[in-house]
Amino acid sequence: MKNILIVGAGPAGIFTALELIKLGCKDKITIVEQGSKIENRVCPKTKTKECVHCKPYCHITSGFSGAGAFSDGKLSLSHEVGGSLPDLLGPATVQDLIDYTDKIYLDFGADPSVVGAVQTPEIKEIRKSATIAGLKLVNCPIRHLGTEKAHQLYYDIEMFLLNNGVEILFNKHCEDVIIEDGVCKGVIVKGEKMYADKIILASGRKGADWLDELCRIHGIAREAGVVDIGVRVECRNEVMEKVNEALYESKLIGWPKPFCNKVRTFCQNPGGFVAQENYDNNLAVVNGHSYKELKSDNTNLAILCSHRFTYPFDDPIAYAKRVGEMANMLGNGHILVQRLGDIKAGKRTWQEELSRTNLKPTLTDAVAGDITVAIPYRTLTSILSFIEQLDIVVPGFASDETLLYAPELKFYSNRVRMDKSLTTSVKNLHCLGDSSGWTRGLMMASAMGVYMARQLMNEGK
Ligand SMILES: Cc1cc2nc3c(=O)[nH]c(=O)nc-3n(C[C@H](O)[C@H](O)[C@H](O)COP(=O)(O)OP(=O)(O)OC[C@H]3O[C@@H](n4cnc5c(N)ncnc54)[C@H](O)[C@@H]3O)c2cc1C
């Protein structure tokens, strides 16, 4: 019997364990997770109304089911969305994996309805407007779990794993990996050595810079990838109505002039709420949720500008963090919010001005200010041009009252070099999910976990 040790109980880690069990694996499976059981993950903000910077870990990003637990669980069912795994495994393989993984989600109670699967006249009309605006509309059917349903579903998976002999060590932070003569032998958890035959690191976005650090220290082959810096935009549901109804989530991509960086919409939440999440060192970043039952009058979505750095700079995560810290500094530790009209007029937004429009911010503790002081010129210029293009597809999107929250950052830039068996340059060491740099969404991270399990089972044959 072998020992398989997984670091991180996010979708990538738990779907590895789940598929191993489904395939009849008899090995000992252990998951080390720095956060809590899903049933103990409670964000105090629901009571305090303000982020209290939980220590040692933010419940939103850590614990069983990882960043997925508090997410509104939009499963992107196309290989074109959610990461660059198709570059490694091929689009057809990844699509097959997604279709298979989707069935597991359905078996655990996911809503059978899917939005955006059929090309309705409304979708065709949106694509036509996108073409006129110079934007690409990506086809991506979405299965929407909703935050409350996602919680139940992942709880059932947690129970399934525990009832099938998986050992999950909660509130245990993995500090390091043990590598001897080019072979990974185990990990160090709270100062103690844990040996295993196969080590899988699936530490998610939160653990992306930790993994980056491990790569540098131990010489695990990696390459600097893309980093996404942007804003979360909020407007009234009426403005987004047509797109929300036809697609739920619009995946629009543009390359606005003069810089031609890739800019895209991401994580759209009709009737949703803008949210704050905290990374280590108190970095506060903005995100968005939507609930299946509780609805707001607003829609929020991220607009992200991708940056790829060239020689000699190769630390995109540090770059994005500095941008985030700058925004946090100006907001006195809070998320900054500014009206688009004020950005165009070259002035900051004052707190009292936020109540003068139709749009009420759903992130109530965001601080009105001036995001143009924090966000780099290239990034903000690209985002503002993209918003004007989007206004052609969604008239009213670029109106003065539209709110821009900052910073919205996506840390998945360090891409670990792996072969098709998901083995790193170090024997017996595998990396998965968002921290590996190959995924950036629930479904693709889960599908990568399924693939990992199959590789481990094949090796055993
Ligand atoms: C608010 C929010 C909303 C989102 N909404 C969506 C959505 O609707 N659709 C979508 O596709 N994606 C969404 N995402 C992204 C999605 O949640 C992630 O892409 C996905 O969870 C990545 O899975 P993962 O397993 O790679 O990592 P994660 O889910 O981040 O899990 C990693 C786990 O590893 C643990 N960990 C990290 N480092 C260590 C360590 N050193 N020792 C022990 N444990 C460690 C963490 O505590 C965490 O539990 C959202 C994310 C957030 C934060």
The ligand as an SDF file (V2000), in Angstrom:
LIG
                    3D

 53 58  0  0  0  0  0  0  0  0999 V2000
  -15.0760   34.6300   -3.8150 C   0  0  0  0  0  0  0  0  0  0  0  0
  -14.7050   33.7040   -4.9330 C   0  0  0  0  0  0  0  0  0  0  0  0
  -15.6330   33.3960   -5.9160 C   0  0  0  0  0  0  0  0  0  0  0  0
  -15.3000   32.5040   -6.9440 C   0  0  0  0  0  0  0  0  0  0  0  0
  -16.2570   32.1370   -7.8440 N   0  0  0  0  0  0  0  0  0  0  0  0
  -15.9770   31.2270   -8.7970 C   0  0  0  0  0  0  0  0  0  0  0  0
  -16.9810   30.7620   -9.6780 C   0  0  0  0  0  0  0  0  0  0  0  0
  -18.1370   31.1370   -9.5880 O   0  0  0  0  0  0  0  0  0  0  0  0
  -16.6370   29.8750  -10.6550 N   0  0  0  0  0  0  0  0  0  0  0  0
  -15.3600   29.4090  -10.7840 C   0  0  0  0  0  0  0  0  0  0  0  0
  -15.1110   28.5980  -11.6790 O   0  0  0  0  0  0  0  0  0  0  0  0
  -14.3900   29.7930   -9.9320 N   0  0  0  0  0  0  0  0  0  0  0  0
  -14.6680   30.6910   -8.9410 C   0  0  0  0  0  0  0  0  0  0  0  0
  -13.6900   31.0820   -8.0670 N   0  0  0  0  0  0  0  0  0  0  0  0
  -12.3580   30.4950   -8.2170 C   0  0  0  0  0  0  0  0  0  0  0  0
  -12.3230   29.0690   -7.6770 C   0  0  0  0  0  0  0  0  0  0  0  0
  -12.8440   29.0370   -6.3740 O   0  0  0  0  0  0  0  0  0  0  0  0
  -10.8990   28.5470   -7.7650 C   0  0  0  0  0  0  0  0  0  0  0  0
  -10.4670   28.6080   -9.1020 O   0  0  0  0  0  0  0  0  0  0  0  0
  -10.8090   27.1070   -7.2900 C   0  0  0  0  0  0  0  0  0  0  0  0
  -11.3040   26.9890   -5.9890 O   0  0  0  0  0  0  0  0  0  0  0  0
   -9.3630   26.5980   -7.3770 C   0  0  0  0  0  0  0  0  0  0  0  0
   -9.2800   25.3370   -6.8070 O   0  0  0  0  0  0  0  0  0  0  0  0
   -7.9090   24.8190   -6.1530 P   0  0  0  0  0  0  0  0  0  0  0  0
   -8.2250   23.4850   -5.5970 O   0  0  0  0  0  0  0  0  0  0  0  0
   -6.8210   24.9420   -7.1310 O   0  0  0  0  0  0  0  0  0  0  0  0
   -7.5590   25.8520   -4.9940 O   0  0  0  0  0  0  0  0  0  0  0  0
   -8.3690   26.4570   -3.7610 P   0  0  0  0  0  0  0  0  0  0  0  0
   -9.8200   26.2760   -3.9390 O   0  0  0  0  0  0  0  0  0  0  0  0
   -7.8440   27.8070   -3.5330 O   0  0  0  0  0  0  0  0  0  0  0  0
   -7.9540   25.5200   -2.5330 O   0  0  0  0  0  0  0  0  0  0  0  0
   -6.6420   25.4520   -2.0450 C   0  0  0  0  0  0  0  0  0  0  0  0
   -6.6710   25.0060   -0.5880 C   0  0  0  0  0  0  0  0  0  0  0  0
   -5.3310   24.7990   -0.1690 O   0  0  0  0  0  0  0  0  0  0  0  0
   -5.1750   25.2580    1.1700 C   0  0  0  0  0  0  0  0  0  0  0  0
   -3.7710   25.5950    1.3530 N   0  0  0  0  0  0  0  0  0  0  0  0
   -3.0600   26.5530    0.7170 C   0  0  0  0  0  0  0  0  0  0  0  0
   -1.7880   26.5400    1.1100 N   0  0  0  0  0  0  0  0  0  0  0  0
   -1.6920   25.5510    2.0470 C   0  0  0  0  0  0  0  0  0  0  0  0
   -0.6200   25.0630    2.8520 C   0  0  0  0  0  0  0  0  0  0  0  0
    0.6140   25.5570    2.7520 N   0  0  0  0  0  0  0  0  0  0  0  0
   -0.8780   24.0490    3.7300 N   0  0  0  0  0  0  0  0  0  0  0  0
   -2.1350   23.5230    3.8340 C   0  0  0  0  0  0  0  0  0  0  0  0
   -3.1870   23.9580    3.0970 N   0  0  0  0  0  0  0  0  0  0  0  0
   -2.9550   24.9520    2.2080 C   0  0  0  0  0  0  0  0  0  0  0  0
   -6.0960   26.4720    1.2390 C   0  0  0  0  0  0  0  0  0  0  0  0
   -6.4800   26.7310    2.5760 O   0  0  0  0  0  0  0  0  0  0  0  0
   -7.2690   26.0400    0.3680 C   0  0  0  0  0  0  0  0  0  0  0  0
   -8.2960   25.4530    1.1330 O   0  0  0  0  0  0  0  0  0  0  0  0
  -13.9970   31.9600   -7.0190 C   0  0  0  0  0  0  0  0  0  0  0  0
  -13.0450   32.2840   -6.0420 C   0  0  0  0  0  0  0  0  0  0  0  0
  -13.3840   33.1370   -4.9970 C   0  0  0  0  0  0  0  0  0  0  0  0
  -12.3690   33.4610   -3.9450 C   0  0  0  0  0  0  0  0  0  0  0  0
  1  2  1  0
  2  3  1  0
  2 52  2  0
  3  4  2  0
  4  5  1  0
  4 50  1  0
  5  6  2  0
  6  7  1  0
  6 13  1  0
  7  8  2  0
  7  9  1  0
  9 10  1  0
 10 11  2  0
 10 12  1  0
 12 13  2  0
 13 14  1  0
 14 15  1  0
 14 50  1  0
 15 16  1  0
 16 17  1  0
 16 18  1  0
 18 19  1  0
 18 20  1  0
 20 21  1  0
 20 22  1  0
 22 23  1  0
 23 24  1  0
 24 25  2  0
 24 26  1  0
 24 27  1  0
 27 28  1  0
 28 29  2  0
 28 30  1  0
 28 31  1  0
 31 32  1  0
 32 33  1  0
 33 34  1  0
 33 48  1  0
 34 35  1  0
 35 36  1  0
 35 46  1  0
 36 37  1  0
 36 45  1  0
 37 38  2  0
 38 39  1  0
 39 40  1  0
 39 45  2  0
 40 41  1  0
 40 42  2  0
 42 43  1  0
 43 44  2  0
 44 45  1  0
 46 47  1  0
 46 48  1  0
 48 49  1  0
 50 51  2  0
 51 52  1  0
 52 53  1  0
M  END
$$$$
